[in-house]
Structure formats: structure tokens, C-alpha cells
Amino acid sequence: MSELESPAFAPEFGTTDSDWVGFDVHVVGLGVAGFACADALIQRGARVTIHDASTEEKQRERATILEILGAKIDLGNTGEFDLADAQLLVLSPGVAPHASVVKRAQSTNVPIWGELELAWRLRREDAARWLLVTGTNGKTTTTLMLESILKAAGKRTAAVGNIGVSLVEAVTSGVPFDVFAIEVGAPQLPFVHTISPLAAACLNVAPDHVDHFGSYEAYVAAKARVFERTVRACIYNLEDPVTEQMVEQAPVIEGARAIGFTLGAPARSMLGLVDNYLVDRAFIENRATHAQELATTEDVQPSVPHNIANALAAAGLARAYGVPPAAVLRGLRDFEPAGHRITEVAVVDEVRYVDDSKATNGHAAATSLSAYDSVVWVAGGLAKGQDFDDLVKDSASRLRAAVLLGQDREKIAQAMARHAPEVPVLQVSSTDTRAMAEVVRLAAEVAQPGDTVLLAPGCASWDMFRDYAQRGDAFAAAVREL
């Protein structure tokens, strides 16, 4: 790994609250992150202007609050707003790195920060340590597992970031946290500059957010930034060579270690499996000849392979922080998976119905499909620039049938025709609230005893649903109607 000269970088401003007084900041995006950023800056005396292309009710409600606090509000603007007075541009994750506002700010040398960078600059001197989790899939589960382990060790902690809890709000809350478990999505990473986490993990990399970044290569480059300036441990997936390459090329703090995790037997400086035991050969003194038992595969629920990999990554981050083995065990046993992630809804007529609506890209769907032997696959939605050829080729032998819905269902149907022509494909063209009921009815008709009807859409949900949770709820409701 390449190295940086210093573990910290002095920010140009923002080291104390008074540095912000009278400073002109434009905040783009009024979601959870944008609202928290604007609120924190206003509280510190900055002159804040808010921009958001949307005029939906939630944006208007947040805008009203911020306007009362003193912000200037600009809703419904698609990006052609004036930056002449801007001394800093703070971007929400939904703003693409190649957006026109980004190019204009860069052309006039206006500094650009994301929420993560602002949170780092606003933290207290005795601030909590940061443990970062990214990856195309599994990062929410891993972050929540990490939080559970840290709590089992008696640490004051919270799962924050891309998981839906603003990191800026957490670091400015006044709560004396010891450590944060931080989920980081690729769209949060292009505009980080000084963040120096104690440890960071990238679980896996597969095509996703291609439309946001413009190319798969740009997406991978953004993911890789999670390791920049890491202090103690860069944790990668031995089964995913791209993550190891990221660590090898990362500019880190001198002394940071590369720590792999694997579903096989671990080499020195890795975590892995020995029989059905999760073991650590990275954070023990005699790692050359010994391994420390952390838990068993039965302690991880659900104990499917990709979830065991998530547990190993979470354990690695916790061990990098200094958590003892007993806390890893307690944390994994106490962990309750979030909804819509390999959640068994019901068994009807000897057919299992499983909700993995969180599988919003092809890699996640493939991982989910690999956990079952005979599947009626429910898929479709917004493809986000993906193709599905590899997914279908790799999963064809497991498929009893596919039931497709959503805007880009035809892309999956075409991949099925090319690579699994013998597998029946049923399509539901309706986009109303009863569409999922029709999907489940068709799936039930083709399923046979012993099969799993698996909602693993491989696509985003926004064409038909508010989010993946609403999609999963609709699936569960339709199953219960059976």
C-alpha cells in the first residue's frame, strides 16, 4: 500500500464553530444528508443557500424549516443556479460527479465537499473513531452487525451514514460516542478530501450506479476512495480481487495493514472459516501459527454464505478497533437482520417465499439466488444501466421459472432468452398497486414443492414503489393472501 506523510490534514476552515460565521455555503440536495448539512452550517453562523430540483412535499417541509432558521431557498431549479457568492459547495449523494453544477464549481475553483467531508470537519477534538463499510452489496447488513458487536463490547456507538441516519447530525449531536459504524455508498465518496478512518472495508464490487458515475470504471474508482488515509486496517474480500487491488493502491497512513476475509481457511493477517468456525488470524499476537475462534456459522443469521462473509468483515472492523472475541460472539448472536434481506415470509404448500427486495442490483440478486437450489425468481424494476447476461448464465441451473415486472423487465427477459431459453418467463405489465399480487399468483402457479419463490429484483424499485421496503412489503402482503 502506498503511504501518506501524516495521519491528519488541517482543514482550510471549519476547525471551530466561529470559522463558519458569515461563510457563504451552497447546499445542493434537500434529502436527509442535505437537510442535516444545511442545519448544522446555519447553527454555526454560515450563510446557507439551499438548492433542490424537487418541489415535493418533503422538500417543501424541510425548506420551510431551514428558511425560518435563515437559509435562502431555491426549489425546482434543475441546476443552472448562480454560484458567484459561493465559498463552498456541499453536495448530497444524489448529485452526479459530472453534473453541470459540479463542473461550474470546478471551473471557478469553488471547493466541493460531500456530507462525509463536512462531518469530518465538524467533529469534536475528542471525536469518535470512524469505521467505514462500503461494497456493492451487503454494506447495510455488515454495518448493523458491526454496530451490534460494538454495543456488545460496551461501546457508545451508532450505525450512521448511507444507512439513513445523517453522519453530520451524529457528529454534532453532543452525544459522546466512542466509535461510529458508517455505511458508505459510492455516491458519497467522490468529494472526500481529509477523512482518515481508523479502519475501512470494501465487501465486493460489481456493476452498479453506472448511470450515476458514467462508467463502471468511475464507480470502482469512487469505491476505492473508502481506503484513503486509513490509519489501522484496510479490510478486503479475498474472493473479490478488485477489492484487494483497491487496498494495494490506496494512499494510507504508515502502519495501516491489509486484512483479508475469506470463506475458506484464512492465511496469516486474514479472517476466515475453519470447519464451521469464524476465526481471526489478523489481530492476535501469534497469528503465524494460531487462530482465534470468534463464533460459529450457526451464530450468524441467516447463515447463508454471503451473510457469513458480511459477519467476517464486521468482525474484522471491530477487531481493528480493539473489540475482544467474546463481544464479537455476543454481537453476532444478538444481531437482528433488517427487513427485506433474505427474509422468509411464509411457507405455502411446501413452497418457501423469501423477500430479498434489498437486492437492487445484479450482483446482489446473483448472491441471493446462489443460496437456493430451485428458484422461481421474481425480478425487475429500474436496471440503472446494468445488463443481466452474466447473472442469468450463472444462475440458470437454479431457475424453475422467472416472473418479471417493472420498467426494465424486458432487459432481463432478453437475457433469459439468450442464456436460459428453457426456463419459462412470465411478465406482468401492470404497474398499479395490484401488480405484485399478480406476480405472486403466477409464481405460486409454476412453483413446485421444495422450491423457493425469491424476490431478488436485481433492480431499483423507484419505477413502481417508493423504495425497496415498500416493494418487499407488497410482496409479503401478496404472499399472505395465498
Sequence and secondary structure as in RCSB ss.txt:
>XXXX:A:sequence
MSELESPAFAPEFGTTDSDWVGFDVHVVGLGVAGFACADALIQRGARVTIHDASTEEKQRERATILEILGAKIDL
GNTGEFDLADAQLLVLSPGVAPHASVVKRAQSTNVPIWGELELAWRLRREDAARWLLVTGTNGKTTTTLMLESIL
KAAGKRTAAVGNIGVSLVEAVTSGVPFDVFAIEVGAPQLPFVHTISPLAAACLNVAPDHVDHFGSYEAYVAAKAR
VFERTVRACIYNLEDPVTEQMVEQAPVIEGARAIGFTLGAPARSMLGLVDNYLVDRAFIENRATHAQELATTEDV
QPSVPHNIANALAAAGLARAYGVPPAAVLRGLRDFEPAGHRITEVAVVDEVRYVDDSKATNGHAAATSLSAYDSV
VWVAGGLAKGQDFDDLVKDSASRLRAAVLLGQDREKIAQAMARHAPEVPVLQVSSTDTRAMAEVVRLAAEVAQPG
DTVLLAPGCASWDMFRDYAQRGDAFAAAVREL
>XXXX:A:secstr
 EEES S    SS SSGGGGTT EEEEE  SHHHHHHHHHHHHTT EEEEEES   HHHHHHHHHHHHHT EEEE
S  S    TT SEEEE TTS TT HHHHHHHHTT  EEEHHHHHHHHS TT  EEEEEE SSSHHHHHHHHHHHH
HHTT  EEEEETTTB HHHHHTS    SEEEEE  GGGSTT  S   SEEEE    S SHHHHSSHHHHHHHHHG
GGTT SSEEEEETT HHHHHHHHH EEETT EEEEE SS   TTEEEEETTEEEESSSSTTTTT  EEEEEGGGS
SS  HHHHHHHHHHHHHHHHHT  HHHHHHHHHH    TTSSEEEEEETTEEEEE TT  SHHHHHHHHTT SSE
EEEE SB TT   HHHHHHHGGGEEEEEE STTHHHHHHHHHHH TTS EEE    STTHHHHHHHHHHHH  TT
 EEEE  SSBSTTTSSSHHHHHHHHHHHHHH 
